[in-house]
Amino acid sequence: MKSESQSERRNRTESEQERADRNFVELLQGARVAVTGVQVLFAFLLTVPFSSGFNRLDQTDRWLYFAALISAAVASICYIAPTAQHRVLFRQGRKETLVRRSNFYGILGALALAVSMTTSTMFVIDYLFQATLAWVTAGLLAALAMWTWFGQPALNRNGHSSDDDGSSSSRSPAGSSVSSSDDSRE
């Protein structure tokens, strides 16, 4: 998918309502990617206590499982919230409110998903191997999720570049350099 340059956004002729509609659709498309994974993880976690080995878990593993299950449920709720709210607020002229809430829920859902993925992995590795390996692996996964999902975009949002070439500009079709750090109007 090609990134839209700042000049292309400036030249776009859309009303505030059209922009809100477009942003809401884009947010929902992004959520569709995550919600499938969240639902599969959540469904798997719901079946774990019914397996024969679950009763052998120590208290630490049970708490890890609890954290993984609850955070998967929170992620599911957050990713489904924009669609549910859209149904309730349909034709009420509150699309910009939905866009802002959906963005918040998307970030909260991603945080909850990171917690669920990290604790689920930690739970399994602790069960199969040992606590030290589980903690190290979970720490690395949490750091990777925080960097790729939040850290890198936060740097770009603040005008810093985390690209390989060290610049925050891209070339427009005409060959002129165009800054891509201002996404505030999307």
C-alpha positions as CSV (number, residue, x, y, z in Angstrom):
1,M,0.0,0.0,0.0
2,K,1.5,3.3,-1.0
3,S,1.9,6.0,1.7
4,E,0.1,9.2,1.0
5,S,2.3,12.3,1.0
6,Q,1.5,15.5,2.8
7,S,0.9,17.4,-0.5
8,E,-1.5,14.7,-1.6
9,R,-3.4,15.2,1.6
10,R,-3.4,18.9,1.1
11,N,-4.7,18.6,-2.4
12,R,-7.5,16.2,-1.4
13,T,-10.9,17.9,-1.6
14,E,-13.0,16.3,1.1
15,S,-15.3,17.7,3.7
16,E,-14.7,17.1,7.4
17,Q,-17.5,14.5,7.2
18,E,-15.9,12.7,4.3
19,R,-12.6,12.7,6.1
20,A,-14.2,11.2,9.2
21,D,-15.9,8.6,7.0
22,R,-12.6,7.6,5.4
23,N,-10.7,7.6,8.7
24,F,-13.4,5.4,10.3
25,V,-13.2,2.9,7.4
26,E,-9.4,2.8,7.6
27,L,-9.6,2.2,11.4
28,L,-12.0,-0.7,10.9
29,Q,-9.8,-2.2,8.2
30,G,-6.9,-2.1,10.5
31,A,-8.9,-3.7,13.3
32,R,-10.0,-6.5,11.1
33,V,-6.3,-7.6,10.8
34,A,-5.9,-7.8,14.6
35,V,-9.4,-9.1,15.6
36,T,-9.0,-12.4,13.8
37,G,-5.7,-13.1,15.7
38,V,-7.2,-12.0,19.0
39,Q,-10.3,-14.2,18.5
40,V,-8.1,-17.2,17.7
41,L,-5.9,-16.6,20.7
42,F,-8.9,-16.0,23.0
43,A,-10.7,-19.2,21.8
44,F,-7.5,-21.2,22.4
45,L,-7.1,-19.8,25.9
46,L,-10.7,-20.6,26.7
47,T,-10.0,-24.3,26.0
48,V,-6.8,-24.6,28.0
49,P,-8.4,-25.3,31.5
50,F,-10.2,-28.3,30.0
51,S,-7.0,-30.0,29.0
52,S,-5.8,-32.9,31.1
53,G,-2.5,-31.2,32.2
54,F,-4.1,-28.0,33.5
55,N,-4.5,-29.3,37.0
56,R,-0.8,-29.8,37.3
57,L,0.0,-26.1,36.9
58,D,1.5,-24.2,39.8
59,Q,0.1,-20.9,41.1
60,T,2.4,-18.8,39.0
61,D,1.3,-20.5,35.8
62,R,-2.3,-20.1,36.8
63,W,-1.8,-16.3,37.2
64,L,0.0,-16.1,33.9
65,Y,-3.0,-17.9,32.3
66,F,-5.4,-15.6,34.0
67,A,-3.5,-12.5,32.7
68,A,-3.4,-13.9,29.2
69,L,-7.1,-14.8,29.2
70,I,-8.3,-11.5,30.6
71,S,-6.1,-9.4,28.3
72,A,-7.3,-11.4,25.3
73,A,-10.9,-10.6,26.4
74,V,-10.0,-6.9,26.8
75,A,-8.4,-6.9,23.4
76,S,-11.5,-8.5,21.8
77,I,-13.8,-6.0,23.5
78,C,-11.7,-3.0,22.3
79,Y,-11.4,-4.2,18.7
80,I,-15.2,-4.9,18.5
81,A,-16.2,-1.7,20.3
82,P,-16.0,0.6,17.2
83,T,-18.4,-1.6,15.2
84,A,-20.8,-1.9,18.1
85,Q,-20.7,1.8,18.8
86,H,-21.2,2.5,15.1
87,R,-24.4,0.5,15.2
88,V,-25.7,2.4,18.2
89,L,-24.8,5.8,16.9
90,F,-25.8,5.1,13.3
91,R,-27.0,8.2,11.5
92,Q,-26.5,10.4,14.5
93,G,-23.8,12.6,12.9
94,R,-21.1,11.5,15.4
95,K,-18.6,10.0,13.0
96,E,-15.7,12.2,14.3
97,T,-16.5,11.0,17.9
98,L,-16.4,7.4,16.6
99,V,-13.1,8.0,14.8
100,R,-11.5,9.3,18.0
101,R,-12.9,6.6,20.2
102,S,-12.0,3.9,17.7
103,N,-8.4,5.1,17.6
104,F,-8.3,5.0,21.4
105,Y,-9.8,1.5,21.5
106,G,-7.4,0.4,18.8
107,I,-4.4,1.5,20.9
108,L,-5.9,0.0,24.1
109,G,-6.6,-3.3,22.2
110,A,-3.1,-3.5,20.8
111,L,-1.7,-3.0,24.4
112,A,-4.0,-5.8,25.7
113,L,-3.1,-8.0,22.8
114,A,0.6,-7.5,23.5
115,V,0.0,-8.4,27.2
116,S,-2.0,-11.5,26.1
117,M,0.6,-12.7,23.6
118,T,3.5,-12.1,26.0
119,T,1.8,-13.8,29.0
120,S,0.6,-16.7,26.8
121,T,4.0,-17.3,25.5
122,M,5.5,-17.0,29.0
123,F,2.9,-19.4,30.3
124,V,3.8,-22.1,27.7
125,I,7.6,-21.6,28.0
126,D,7.4,-21.7,31.8
127,Y,5.4,-25.0,31.6
128,L,7.7,-26.6,29.0
129,F,11.1,-25.3,30.2
130,Q,11.9,-23.0,33.1
131,A,11.0,-19.7,34.6
132,T,14.2,-17.9,33.5
133,L,13.8,-18.7,29.8
134,A,10.1,-17.8,30.1
135,W,10.9,-14.4,31.6
136,V,13.6,-13.6,29.1
137,T,11.5,-14.6,26.1
138,A,8.5,-12.7,27.4
139,G,10.6,-9.6,28.0
140,L,12.0,-9.8,24.4
141,L,8.5,-10.2,23.0
142,A,7.1,-7.3,25.0
143,A,10.0,-5.1,23.9
144,L,9.5,-6.1,20.3
145,A,5.8,-5.4,20.4
146,M,6.2,-2.1,22.2
147,W,8.9,-0.9,19.7
148,T,7.1,-2.0,16.5
149,W,3.6,-1.1,17.5
150,F,4.2,2.1,19.5
151,G,7.8,3.2,19.8
152,Q,8.6,3.5,16.1
153,P,5.3,5.2,15.2
154,A,5.7,7.6,18.1
155,L,9.1,8.7,16.8
156,N,7.6,9.3,13.4
157,R,4.7,11.1,14.8
158,N,7.1,13.5,16.6
159,G,9.0,14.2,13.4
160,H,11.9,11.8,14.0
161,S,12.7,9.1,11.5
162,S,13.3,5.5,12.4
163,D,13.8,4.5,8.7
164,D,17.1,3.0,7.5
165,D,18.1,6.0,5.5
166,G,17.8,8.4,8.5
167,S,15.5,10.9,6.8
168,S,11.9,11.7,7.4
169,S,11.1,12.6,3.8
170,S,10.1,10.7,0.8
171,R,10.2,11.4,-2.9
172,S,7.1,12.5,-4.7
173,P,6.5,11.4,-8.2
174,A,7.9,14.7,-9.5
175,G,11.1,14.0,-7.6
176,S,10.8,16.7,-5.0
177,S,11.3,15.9,-1.3
178,V,8.1,15.8,0.7
179,S,7.9,15.5,4.4
180,S,5.8,12.7,5.7
181,S,5.8,13.5,9.4
182,D,2.4,15.3,9.7
183,D,-0.4,12.9,9.8
184,S,-2.6,15.0,12.1
185,R,-5.2,15.7,9.4
186,E,-5.9,12.0,8.7
